[in-house]
Amino acid sequence: EISATTSTVTGLDSQNQPYEINATRGWQDKDKPNIVYLEQVGATFRKAEGRAFNLSSAKGTYDTKIKEMDLAGDVTISEGERFTARMERAHVVVEKKTLASDVPVDVTFAGGQVHANGLQITDDGARILFLNGVKARFGAETAKGDQAP
């Protein structure tokens, strides 16, 4: 087992944009050297136009051979003030910047909230598919029974 108190992986995605994955602790699987276990994961990716978005989780597993990550524990993806999505686990294909989750997800943004039982983000964030029992709330909240003017 190879272990480090901090671990950083950097590279370029399929759109030639830089990414960086950090962890407070990382160690390599002694039987599968392409597998790296991570604790307190933080990652930064960039969209094609250069805007950054961030991922974080309590722990993760990164496969250096296929460049994919499985994240678990308080997984959060955010893009500045635009939105924040929270879930308990997610799978990330690093080079394509895709994210999939098959557990409940809560997304908040300036215009409202979405709750779903799964999520897929593809096409550099341009396509977001909410899955299995989606509930959405947009605009200002009004109490039940309030009459709109």
Secondary structure as UniProt FT lines:
FT   STRAND          2..4
FT   STRAND          7..12
FT   TURN            14..15
FT   STRAND          18..28
FT   TURN            33..34
FT   STRAND          35..46
FT   TURN            48..49
FT   STRAND          52..63
FT   TURN            64..67
FT   STRAND          68..79
FT   TURN            80..82
FT   STRAND          83..93
FT   TURN            94..97
FT   STRAND          98..101
FT   STRAND          105..109
FT   TURN            110..111
FT   STRAND          112..116
FT   STRAND          119..122
FT   HELIX           123..125
FT   STRAND          127..130
FT   STRAND          135..138
FT   TURN            144..145
//
